[in-house]
Amino acid sequence: MTITHTQQIPILVPPIEDELLFSYLIRLGAANGFLSLSQFANAYLWPNTSAERRNRILVSYDANKEFSGFLRAGFPSADPVRFYLDHSIYSAVSPFLTRWIQTKIVNNA
């Protein structure tokens, strides 16, 4: 059985302005009774992913690929790039990056 993201999440809370994605996911997990981000992510963000891949995702920069499906399902009017810019540390580090790296990061958001 394939689990779709928002069908299974009983409580879907919106992110707070300027809240980092990591904090939002922890808060969302806690609102749904999970004690850790790993438990919440394994249950709702990527339930059909192998354990090996899940472990890499949690510490990986590319977790946004799995999260984007959740974002589209839970908040269909949200712009993924705008969400990334609003809920990441990108605005703090971007002045220290080359234009090429900035573009690459934003295009992969």
N, C-alpha and C positions, 0 to 999 in steps of 0.2 A: 504494500500500500504506500503510495506517495503522500507525504504530508506536505500540505501547503502552509506557508508561514502564518498568515493571520487567522486562518480557520482554527488553528490550534492554540493560539495565544489568547488566554481568557481576558487579560487586562492589557490593553495597548495604550500606553501613555505617550503623549507627545514629548519631544525633546524640549528642554528649557533653552532659552536664548543663550548662546555662547557656551553651552554645555559640550564638553568633549565627547566624541563618539564612545570612547571607552566607559566614561562615567554614565552615559545614557544607557548603554547595554547593561551595566551593572544594576542601575536603577530599575530598568525594565524587567530584568531577571528577578530582582527582589520583590517587585510588585506582583510577580507571578509565583512567589514562594520558593525561589531558588536561592541557595546559599552561596553559590559561586558562578562566575561567568562561564566557566567550562560546562557546568551542568546545564545552564540555560542555552548556551550555544549548541551543545550536542542535541538537546531536545528540540529546539525551534529554528535555529539559524541554518544549520546544515545537518539535519537528522539522517540523511541518506548517504553521508560521506564516510569513508573508511576512517577507522580510529587513527591510522598513521597520518592521513591527510588532515584530520581535525587538529591533531597536535601541532602540525606545521602552521595551520591557519591561525591558531590562537597567538602565536608569536610572530606571525608574518606581517609584512607591510601590505600584502595583497588580500587581506580579509575583506576589503571593500567589494570584491567580486561576488562573494557569497552574500554579503549584506545588502547589495544593491537589489536583489530579488525581494528581500524582505521589505526594503524601503519602498519599492514600487507597489508591493501588495498592501502595505499598511498605510502608506501616505502617497497615493497615486499622483497628487498634484505637486509633490516635492521634486525639485530639480536636483538630481544626484550630485552634480558639480557644486551647486550652491550649498547643498547640505554639507558636502565635504569641506568647502571653504569656511562655512559657519561653525563646524563642529570638529575641527582639527587644529593642530598647531601650525598649519601651513602659513597663516598670515604672520606668525612670529619668525619663522625661518626663511620665508621667501626672499627677503631683502639680501640674504647672504648666499643665495643660489644664482647660478647663471640663468639667463633667459631660457636656454635650451632645457635645463633641468626643471625650471618652473613649468614650462609648457608640458613637458613629459609627465610630471606629477599631476597636473590639472587634467590632462587628457586621459589619464588612467583612473581618475577618481570616479 
